[in-house]
Amino acid sequence: RIVLTVASASSADVLTAASAEAGGNRVIAKGDSLWALSRLAYGDGSRYAVIFKANRDKIQNPNLIYPGQTFVMPPKAE
């Protein structure tokens, strides 16, 4: 598990980052986006398509995800 220590991060930011780690599931919260989840999980927001493709059955439009949805977060390729 990765522990983030950032002086300006709130505890909610740290929890959000930890729960977006690749290789598990993520329950979408208000304010989440595929870009932000990809940036947290893979270090690169432009890899959002990895999450989109893994959850095609749940996401019709990658710009519209909703709180309460549960997405698979594929593992980060080494």
Residue pairs with C-beta under 8 A, 6 or more apart in sequence:
1 18
1 21
2 17
2 18
2 21
3 14
3 18
4 13
4 14
4 17
4 18
6 13
6 14
9 17
16 29
16 32
16 40
17 40
19 26
19 27
20 26
20 36
20 37
20 40
20 41
20 73
21 40
21 41
21 73
22 41
22 42
22 73
22 74
22 75
22 76
23 73
23 74
23 75
23 76
24 73
25 70
25 71
25 72
25 73
26 37
26 70
26 71
26 73
27 68
27 69
27 70
28 65
28 66
28 67
28 68
28 69
28 70
28 71
29 67
30 67
32 65
32 67
33 48
33 65
34 48
34 51
34 52
34 59
34 62
34 65
35 45
35 46
35 48
36 45
37 48
37 51
37 71
37 73
38 44
38 45
38 46
38 47
38 48
38 50
38 51
39 45
41 51
41 73
41 76
42 50
42 76
43 76
48 62
49 62
50 74
51 71
51 72
51 73
51 74
52 59
52 62
54 71
54 72
54 73
54 74
55 71
55 72
58 69
58 70
58 71
59 65
59 69
59 71
65 71
